[in-house]
């Protein structure tokens, strides 16, 4: 019953109760899903297939899946890409201090 384009509901993990679409079959136990969930490899035991099937090809992009889910009335959240944040640059101290700032203590 699990095939490419099959709409499923995740039953385990942090994406539980979210809808996803099977986009690739790896072997007898694992598939790759995308949709309301993150695109990732999932154990088939953690999926509950529904009667609905989307017309997508193997390895479809997130944009294609989003279009097909909108036809069914399912909205996907915007996914953020993992870009590294800009780090502040270190400011080096100058080696020589001006003569005016140097103080000589006398006893």
Rosetta constraint file for C-alpha pairs under 8 A:
AtomPair CA 1 CA 49 HARMONIC 7.43 0.50
AtomPair CA 2 CA 6 HARMONIC 6.43 0.50
AtomPair CA 2 CA 22 HARMONIC 7.72 0.50
AtomPair CA 2 CA 49 HARMONIC 6.84 0.50
AtomPair CA 3 CA 22 HARMONIC 6.75 0.50
AtomPair CA 3 CA 25 HARMONIC 7.42 0.50
AtomPair CA 4 CA 21 HARMONIC 7.73 0.50
AtomPair CA 4 CA 22 HARMONIC 5.13 0.50
AtomPair CA 4 CA 23 HARMONIC 5.23 0.50
AtomPair CA 4 CA 24 HARMONIC 5.98 0.50
AtomPair CA 4 CA 25 HARMONIC 7.17 0.50
AtomPair CA 4 CA 56 HARMONIC 7.44 0.50
AtomPair CA 4 CA 57 HARMONIC 7.26 0.50
AtomPair CA 4 CA 58 HARMONIC 6.45 0.50
AtomPair CA 5 CA 21 HARMONIC 5.79 0.50
AtomPair CA 5 CA 22 HARMONIC 5.34 0.50
AtomPair CA 5 CA 23 HARMONIC 6.07 0.50
AtomPair CA 5 CA 53 HARMONIC 5.36 0.50
AtomPair CA 5 CA 54 HARMONIC 4.73 0.50
AtomPair CA 5 CA 55 HARMONIC 6.14 0.50
AtomPair CA 5 CA 56 HARMONIC 5.59 0.50
AtomPair CA 5 CA 57 HARMONIC 7.37 0.50
AtomPair CA 6 CA 21 HARMONIC 5.63 0.50
AtomPair CA 6 CA 22 HARMONIC 5.58 0.50
AtomPair CA 6 CA 49 HARMONIC 6.87 0.50
AtomPair CA 6 CA 50 HARMONIC 7.27 0.50
AtomPair CA 6 CA 51 HARMONIC 7.84 0.50
AtomPair CA 6 CA 52 HARMONIC 6.38 0.50
AtomPair CA 6 CA 53 HARMONIC 4.43 0.50
AtomPair CA 6 CA 54 HARMONIC 6.24 0.50
AtomPair CA 7 CA 19 HARMONIC 6.97 0.50
AtomPair CA 7 CA 20 HARMONIC 5.85 0.50
AtomPair CA 7 CA 21 HARMONIC 4.62 0.50
AtomPair CA 7 CA 22 HARMONIC 6.77 0.50
AtomPair CA 7 CA 49 HARMONIC 6.20 0.50
AtomPair CA 7 CA 50 HARMONIC 5.79 0.50
AtomPair CA 7 CA 51 HARMONIC 7.48 0.50
AtomPair CA 7 CA 52 HARMONIC 5.68 0.50
AtomPair CA 7 CA 53 HARMONIC 5.65 0.50
AtomPair CA 7 CA 54 HARMONIC 7.00 0.50
AtomPair CA 8 CA 19 HARMONIC 5.73 0.50
AtomPair CA 8 CA 20 HARMONIC 5.32 0.50
AtomPair CA 8 CA 21 HARMONIC 5.97 0.50
AtomPair CA 8 CA 22 HARMONIC 7.47 0.50
AtomPair CA 8 CA 47 HARMONIC 6.06 0.50
AtomPair CA 8 CA 48 HARMONIC 5.37 0.50
AtomPair CA 8 CA 49 HARMONIC 4.22 0.50
AtomPair CA 8 CA 50 HARMONIC 5.49 0.50
AtomPair CA 9 CA 16 HARMONIC 7.56 0.50
AtomPair CA 9 CA 17 HARMONIC 5.94 0.50
AtomPair CA 9 CA 18 HARMONIC 5.64 0.50
AtomPair CA 9 CA 19 HARMONIC 4.53 0.50
AtomPair CA 9 CA 20 HARMONIC 6.07 0.50
AtomPair CA 9 CA 47 HARMONIC 5.68 0.50
AtomPair CA 9 CA 48 HARMONIC 5.12 0.50
AtomPair CA 9 CA 49 HARMONIC 6.42 0.50
AtomPair CA 9 CA 50 HARMONIC 7.49 0.50
AtomPair CA 10 CA 15 HARMONIC 6.44 0.50
AtomPair CA 10 CA 16 HARMONIC 4.81 0.50
AtomPair CA 10 CA 17 HARMONIC 5.37 0.50
AtomPair CA 10 CA 18 HARMONIC 5.66 0.50
AtomPair CA 10 CA 19 HARMONIC 6.43 0.50
AtomPair CA 10 CA 20 HARMONIC 7.15 0.50
AtomPair CA 10 CA 46 HARMONIC 5.85 0.50
AtomPair CA 10 CA 47 HARMONIC 4.76 0.50
AtomPair CA 10 CA 48 HARMONIC 6.38 0.50
AtomPair CA 11 CA 15 HARMONIC 7.96 0.50
AtomPair CA 11 CA 16 HARMONIC 4.85 0.50
AtomPair CA 11 CA 17 HARMONIC 5.87 0.50
AtomPair CA 11 CA 46 HARMONIC 5.16 0.50
AtomPair CA 11 CA 47 HARMONIC 5.73 0.50
AtomPair CA 11 CA 48 HARMONIC 6.74 0.50
AtomPair CA 12 CA 16 HARMONIC 4.85 0.50
AtomPair CA 12 CA 17 HARMONIC 7.87 0.50
AtomPair CA 12 CA 46 HARMONIC 5.44 0.50
AtomPair CA 12 CA 47 HARMONIC 7.86 0.50
AtomPair CA 15 CA 37 HARMONIC 5.79 0.50
AtomPair CA 15 CA 38 HARMONIC 7.78 0.50
AtomPair CA 18 CA 36 HARMONIC 5.96 0.50
AtomPair CA 18 CA 37 HARMONIC 6.30 0.50
AtomPair CA 19 CA 35 HARMONIC 6.48 0.50
AtomPair CA 19 CA 36 HARMONIC 5.60 0.50
AtomPair CA 19 CA 37 HARMONIC 6.87 0.50
AtomPair CA 20 CA 33 HARMONIC 6.00 0.50
AtomPair CA 20 CA 34 HARMONIC 5.35 0.50
AtomPair CA 20 CA 35 HARMONIC 4.45 0.50
AtomPair CA 20 CA 36 HARMONIC 5.83 0.50
AtomPair CA 20 CA 37 HARMONIC 6.07 0.50
AtomPair CA 21 CA 33 HARMONIC 5.35 0.50
AtomPair CA 21 CA 34 HARMONIC 5.47 0.50
AtomPair CA 21 CA 35 HARMONIC 5.89 0.50
AtomPair CA 21 CA 54 HARMONIC 7.92 0.50
AtomPair CA 21 CA 65 HARMONIC 7.79 0.50
AtomPair CA 22 CA 31 HARMONIC 6.67 0.50
AtomPair CA 22 CA 32 HARMONIC 5.95 0.50
AtomPair CA 22 CA 33 HARMONIC 4.55 0.50
AtomPair CA 22 CA 34 HARMONIC 6.80 0.50
AtomPair CA 23 CA 31 HARMONIC 7.59 0.50
AtomPair CA 23 CA 32 HARMONIC 5.75 0.50
AtomPair CA 23 CA 33 HARMONIC 5.55 0.50
AtomPair CA 23 CA 34 HARMONIC 6.98 0.50
AtomPair CA 23 CA 56 HARMONIC 7.79 0.50
AtomPair CA 23 CA 57 HARMONIC 7.34 0.50
AtomPair CA 23 CA 58 HARMONIC 5.44 0.50
AtomPair CA 23 CA 59 HARMONIC 5.33 0.50
AtomPair CA 23 CA 60 HARMONIC 6.37 0.50
AtomPair CA 24 CA 31 HARMONIC 5.72 0.50
AtomPair CA 24 CA 32 HARMONIC 5.12 0.50
AtomPair CA 24 CA 33 HARMONIC 7.22 0.50
AtomPair CA 24 CA 58 HARMONIC 5.61 0.50
AtomPair CA 24 CA 59 HARMONIC 5.97 0.50
AtomPair CA 25 CA 30 HARMONIC 6.58 0.50
AtomPair CA 25 CA 31 HARMONIC 4.42 0.50
AtomPair CA 25 CA 32 HARMONIC 6.39 0.50
AtomPair CA 26 CA 30 HARMONIC 5.50 0.50
AtomPair CA 26 CA 31 HARMONIC 5.25 0.50
AtomPair CA 26 CA 32 HARMONIC 7.25 0.50
AtomPair CA 27 CA 31 HARMONIC 7.12 0.50
AtomPair CA 29 CA 43 HARMONIC 5.76 0.50
AtomPair CA 29 CA 44 HARMONIC 5.58 0.50
AtomPair CA 29 CA 45 HARMONIC 7.67 0.50
AtomPair CA 30 CA 41 HARMONIC 6.54 0.50
AtomPair CA 30 CA 42 HARMONIC 5.53 0.50
AtomPair CA 30 CA 43 HARMONIC 4.61 0.50
AtomPair CA 30 CA 44 HARMONIC 5.56 0.50
AtomPair CA 31 CA 41 HARMONIC 5.65 0.50
AtomPair CA 31 CA 42 HARMONIC 5.47 0.50
AtomPair CA 31 CA 43 HARMONIC 6.56 0.50
AtomPair CA 31 CA 44 HARMONIC 6.60 0.50
AtomPair CA 32 CA 39 HARMONIC 6.89 0.50
AtomPair CA 32 CA 40 HARMONIC 5.42 0.50
AtomPair CA 32 CA 41 HARMONIC 4.40 0.50
AtomPair CA 32 CA 42 HARMONIC 5.98 0.50
AtomPair CA 33 CA 37 HARMONIC 7.73 0.50
AtomPair CA 33 CA 38 HARMONIC 7.62 0.50
AtomPair CA 33 CA 39 HARMONIC 5.46 0.50
AtomPair CA 33 CA 40 HARMONIC 5.76 0.50
AtomPair CA 33 CA 41 HARMONIC 6.57 0.50
AtomPair CA 33 CA 42 HARMONIC 6.94 0.50
AtomPair CA 34 CA 38 HARMONIC 5.81 0.50
AtomPair CA 34 CA 39 HARMONIC 4.30 0.50
AtomPair CA 34 CA 40 HARMONIC 6.93 0.50
AtomPair CA 34 CA 62 HARMONIC 7.14 0.50
AtomPair CA 34 CA 65 HARMONIC 7.68 0.50
AtomPair CA 35 CA 39 HARMONIC 7.23 0.50
AtomPair CA 35 CA 62 HARMONIC 7.40 0.50
AtomPair CA 35 CA 65 HARMONIC 6.75 0.50
AtomPair CA 35 CA 66 HARMONIC 7.05 0.50
AtomPair CA 35 CA 69 HARMONIC 7.93 0.50
AtomPair CA 35 CA 76 HARMONIC 6.49 0.50
AtomPair CA 36 CA 75 HARMONIC 7.68 0.50
AtomPair CA 36 CA 76 HARMONIC 5.15 0.50
AtomPair CA 36 CA 77 HARMONIC 6.53 0.50
AtomPair CA 42 CA 46 HARMONIC 7.12 0.50
AtomPair CA 43 CA 47 HARMONIC 7.40 0.50
AtomPair CA 54 CA 68 HARMONIC 6.63 0.50
AtomPair CA 54 CA 69 HARMONIC 8.00 0.50
AtomPair CA 55 CA 68 HARMONIC 7.61 0.50
AtomPair CA 56 CA 60 HARMONIC 6.40 0.50
AtomPair CA 56 CA 64 HARMONIC 7.59 0.50
AtomPair CA 56 CA 65 HARMONIC 7.35 0.50
AtomPair CA 60 CA 64 HARMONIC 6.31 0.50
AtomPair CA 60 CA 65 HARMONIC 6.82 0.50
AtomPair CA 61 CA 65 HARMONIC 6.45 0.50
AtomPair CA 62 CA 66 HARMONIC 5.99 0.50
AtomPair CA 63 CA 67 HARMONIC 6.31 0.50
AtomPair CA 64 CA 68 HARMONIC 6.41 0.50
AtomPair CA 65 CA 69 HARMONIC 6.14 0.50
AtomPair CA 66 CA 70 HARMONIC 6.18 0.50
AtomPair CA 66 CA 75 HARMONIC 7.58 0.50
AtomPair CA 66 CA 76 HARMONIC 6.46 0.50
AtomPair CA 67 CA 71 HARMONIC 6.61 0.50
AtomPair CA 68 CA 72 HARMONIC 6.92 0.50
AtomPair CA 69 CA 73 HARMONIC 6.36 0.50
AtomPair CA 69 CA 74 HARMONIC 5.16 0.50
AtomPair CA 69 CA 75 HARMONIC 6.80 0.50
AtomPair CA 69 CA 76 HARMONIC 7.77 0.50
AtomPair CA 70 CA 74 HARMONIC 5.24 0.50
AtomPair CA 70 CA 75 HARMONIC 5.95 0.50
AtomPair CA 97 CA 101 HARMONIC 6.99 0.50
AtomPair CA 97 CA 102 HARMONIC 7.43 0.50
AtomPair CA 98 CA 102 HARMONIC 7.08 0.50
